[in-house]
Amino acid sequence: MSKFFVKDNQINIPVIEILGEDVNHIKNVLRMNIGDCIEICNKENSQNFLCEIQEIENNKIKCKIIEEINESAESNVKITVFQGLPKADKMELIIQKSVELGVYEITPLAMKRCVVKLNSKDENKKIERWQKISEVAAKQSGRNIVPKINKVIKINELCKLCKEFDIVLLAYEKEKENSLKNELKKINKKDNIKIAIIIGPEGGFEEEEVEILKQNNGKIVTLGNRILRTETVALNMISVIMYELE
């Protein structure tokens, strides 16, 4: 069933209004009609509703709430990906697939070996586009939240955030012994587990960056004998973590 996200001010129980680009998508792409049912999620509180389309206008669609949906697609494992800025459109792929796999947040990371350098104007445009990609992926995969794409930060800013997580994992190609699975075994399972994943850009980490992160409780892990592309690492780690802990 098609799913759409709305803001709190679009909900006036028992009626929900759909606005913006979603109107065109429902009318002209999905070709839905009055009487068809859709799922609508409140962005602010993750409340889900099964709704029936009642009115279709040029700039809005009115839906009547049939019932509240209590099932949740969200995990007890909240993963934040800190991704070293990659080249070209790789970040879009990382965001799309990470959201589908259940990531909670994504923060772009400016690192020494990043080829991509964003000024404030370019960054704002990128964040806006990346957030839209996150929302589309969240709809497609039936998520109850739209994972937030944060502003670009640097290593020193990341170090200040490390204490907010139950564990901080750094995938590093020079680590040969300590596996991801080994570190996951050490985690005390509970209702909400907060995990940070730190991933380097195409050129990898500077050793100085690795040492700084180790000093801030970063756990250095190997993902095996094969060297993975930067756009593959997050997907690999999220999949393993969800399998082991979800």
C-alpha positions as CSV (number, residue, x, y, z in Angstrom):
1,M,0.0,0.0,0.0
2,S,1.3,3.5,-0.8
3,K,2.5,5.5,2.1
4,F,2.8,9.3,2.6
5,F,4.2,11.6,5.3
6,V,2.4,14.7,6.5
7,K,3.1,17.4,9.1
8,D,1.1,17.7,12.3
9,N,-0.8,20.8,11.0
10,Q,-2.2,18.7,8.1
11,I,-4.1,16.4,10.5
12,N,-7.5,17.5,11.8
13,I,-9.0,14.2,13.0
14,P,-10.8,12.5,11.3
15,V,-9.5,14.3,8.2
16,I,-6.0,14.5,6.8
17,E,-4.9,16.8,4.0
18,I,-2.2,15.9,1.6
19,L,-0.3,18.8,0.0
20,G,2.6,19.6,-2.3
21,E,4.3,17.1,-4.6
22,D,2.4,14.2,-3.2
23,V,-0.8,15.4,-4.7
24,N,0.6,15.1,-8.2
25,H,2.1,11.7,-7.4
26,I,-1.2,10.3,-6.2
27,K,-3.2,11.8,-9.1
28,N,-0.9,11.4,-12.0
29,V,1.6,8.7,-11.1
30,L,-0.4,6.3,-9.0
31,R,-3.7,7.3,-10.6
32,M,-5.6,6.8,-7.4
33,N,-9.3,7.8,-7.1
34,I,-11.9,8.7,-4.5
35,G,-12.5,5.6,-2.4
36,D,-8.9,4.3,-2.7
37,C,-7.0,3.6,0.5
38,I,-3.5,4.9,1.5
39,E,-1.3,4.9,4.6
40,I,-0.4,8.2,6.1
41,C,2.2,8.9,8.7
42,N,2.6,11.9,11.0
43,K,6.2,13.1,10.7
44,E,6.2,14.6,14.2
45,N,5.1,11.6,16.2
46,S,5.3,8.6,13.8
47,Q,1.6,7.9,14.1
48,N,0.3,5.8,11.2
49,F,-3.2,5.9,9.8
50,L,-5.1,3.9,7.2
51,C,-7.1,6.4,5.2
52,E,-9.6,6.6,2.4
53,I,-9.4,9.3,-0.2
54,Q,-12.5,11.5,-0.1
55,E,-11.8,14.6,-2.2
56,I,-9.2,15.2,-4.9
57,E,-8.5,18.9,-5.8
58,N,-5.8,20.6,-7.8
59,N,-3.5,21.4,-4.9
60,K,-4.7,19.1,-2.1
61,I,-6.3,15.7,-1.4
62,K,-8.5,15.1,1.6
63,C,-8.5,11.7,3.3
64,K,-10.7,10.3,6.0
65,I,-9.0,8.3,8.8
66,I,-10.4,4.7,8.8
67,E,-8.2,3.4,11.7
68,E,-4.9,3.9,13.4
69,I,-2.1,1.4,12.5
70,N,-0.2,0.3,15.5
71,E,2.4,-1.8,13.7
72,S,5.9,-0.2,13.6
73,A,8.6,-0.7,11.0
74,E,11.2,0.9,13.2
75,S,14.0,-1.0,15.0
76,N,15.2,-0.9,18.6
77,V,18.6,-0.4,17.1
78,K,19.2,3.3,16.3
79,I,22.1,3.5,13.8
80,T,23.7,6.8,12.9
81,V,26.0,6.7,9.9
82,F,28.9,9.2,9.8
83,Q,29.9,9.1,6.1
84,G,33.1,10.6,4.8
85,L,31.9,12.7,1.8
86,P,32.2,10.6,-1.4
87,K,32.5,11.8,-5.0
88,A,29.7,12.2,-7.5
89,D,26.3,10.7,-6.6
90,K,27.5,8.0,-4.3
91,M,26.1,9.8,-1.3
92,E,22.6,9.5,-2.8
93,L,23.0,5.7,-3.1
94,I,24.3,5.5,0.5
95,I,21.3,7.5,1.8
96,Q,18.7,5.6,-0.2
97,K,19.8,2.1,0.7
98,S,20.7,2.9,4.3
99,V,17.2,4.3,4.9
100,E,15.7,1.2,3.3
101,L,17.8,-0.9,5.7
102,G,16.6,1.0,8.8
103,V,19.3,3.6,9.6
104,Y,18.2,6.3,12.0
105,E,20.3,9.3,10.9
106,I,23.0,10.1,8.5
107,T,25.7,12.8,9.0
108,P,28.1,13.7,6.2
109,L,31.7,13.9,7.4
110,A,34.4,16.2,6.1
111,M,37.7,14.3,6.3
112,K,41.3,14.9,5.1
113,R,41.1,12.6,2.1
114,C,37.7,13.8,0.9
115,V,37.9,15.0,-2.6
116,V,34.5,16.8,-2.3
117,K,34.5,20.2,-0.6
118,L,31.2,21.9,0.0
119,N,30.7,25.6,0.6
120,S,27.7,26.7,2.7
121,K,25.5,27.4,-0.4
122,D,26.3,24.1,-2.0
123,E,25.9,22.3,1.3
124,N,22.4,23.6,1.9
125,K,21.3,22.5,-1.6
126,K,22.8,19.1,-1.1
127,I,21.2,18.6,2.3
128,E,17.8,19.5,0.9
129,R,18.2,17.0,-2.0
130,W,19.6,14.3,0.3
131,Q,16.7,14.8,2.7
132,K,14.2,14.4,-0.1
133,I,15.9,11.1,-1.1
134,S,15.6,10.0,2.5
135,E,11.9,10.7,2.5
136,V,11.3,8.9,-0.8
137,A,13.2,5.8,0.5
138,A,11.3,6.0,3.8
139,K,8.0,5.9,1.9
140,Q,9.1,3.1,-0.3
141,S,10.2,0.9,2.6
142,G,7.2,1.7,4.9
143,R,9.2,3.5,7.6
144,N,7.5,5.4,10.4
145,I,10.1,8.1,10.4
146,V,12.1,10.0,7.7
147,P,15.7,9.7,8.8
148,K,17.4,13.1,9.2
149,I,20.3,14.1,7.0
150,N,22.4,16.3,9.2
151,K,24.8,19.1,8.3
152,V,28.4,18.3,7.4
153,I,30.7,18.1,10.4
154,K,34.4,17.5,11.0
155,I,36.3,14.9,13.0
156,N,36.7,17.2,16.1
157,E,32.9,17.8,16.1
158,L,32.3,14.0,15.8
159,C,34.5,13.3,18.8
160,K,32.2,15.4,20.9
161,L,29.2,13.3,19.9
162,C,30.8,9.9,20.5
163,K,29.7,9.8,24.2
164,E,26.1,9.9,23.1
165,F,26.3,6.3,21.7
166,D,26.4,2.9,23.3
167,I,29.2,2.0,20.8
168,V,31.1,3.8,18.1
169,L,32.4,1.6,15.2
170,L,35.1,2.5,12.8
171,A,35.6,0.3,9.8
172,Y,39.3,0.4,8.9
173,E,41.1,-1.6,6.2
174,K,44.3,-1.8,8.3
175,E,42.6,-3.6,11.2
176,K,43.1,-7.3,10.7
177,E,41.9,-9.0,13.9
178,N,39.0,-7.3,15.7
179,S,35.8,-8.1,13.8
180,L,32.5,-6.2,13.7
181,K,30.8,-9.3,15.1
182,N,33.2,-9.4,18.0
183,E,32.3,-5.8,19.0
184,L,28.6,-6.4,18.7
185,K,28.8,-9.3,21.1
186,K,29.9,-6.9,23.8
187,I,26.8,-4.7,23.6
188,N,24.2,-5.1,26.3
189,K,20.9,-5.6,24.5
190,K,18.1,-3.2,25.6
191,D,15.1,-1.4,24.2
192,N,17.1,1.3,22.5
193,I,20.6,0.7,21.4
194,K,22.4,3.7,19.9
195,I,25.2,2.9,17.5
196,A,27.5,5.1,15.5
197,I,29.2,3.9,12.3
198,I,32.1,5.9,10.9
199,I,33.1,5.4,7.3
200,G,35.9,7.0,5.4
201,P,35.7,8.4,1.8
202,E,37.2,6.8,-1.2
203,G,40.8,7.4,0.0
204,G,40.1,6.0,3.4
205,F,41.2,7.4,6.8
206,E,44.4,9.3,7.7
207,E,46.1,7.4,10.6
208,E,45.8,10.6,12.6
209,E,42.0,10.5,12.3
210,V,41.9,6.9,13.4
211,E,44.0,7.6,16.5
212,I,41.8,10.6,17.4
213,L,38.7,8.5,17.1
214,K,40.3,5.6,19.2
215,Q,41.0,8.1,21.9
216,N,37.3,9.0,21.9
217,N,36.1,5.4,22.4
218,G,35.9,4.5,18.8
219,K,36.2,0.7,18.2
220,I,38.2,-0.2,15.2
221,V,36.9,-3.2,13.3
222,T,37.7,-5.2,10.2
223,L,35.0,-6.2,7.7
224,G,37.0,-9.1,6.3
225,N,39.8,-9.6,3.8
226,R,38.2,-7.8,0.9
227,I,38.5,-4.0,0.5
228,L,35.0,-2.6,0.1
229,R,34.0,0.6,-1.7
230,T,32.9,3.5,0.5
231,E,29.3,3.2,-0.8
232,T,29.3,-0.5,0.2
233,V,30.6,-0.2,3.7
234,A,27.5,1.4,5.3
235,L,25.2,-1.2,3.7
236,N,27.4,-4.0,4.9
237,M,27.6,-2.8,8.5
238,I,23.9,-1.9,8.8
239,S,22.8,-5.3,7.5
240,V,25.1,-7.2,10.0
241,I,24.2,-5.0,12.9
242,M,20.4,-5.4,12.3
243,Y,20.8,-9.1,11.9
244,E,22.7,-9.5,15.2
245,L,20.9,-7.0,17.4
246,E,17.4,-6.2,16.0
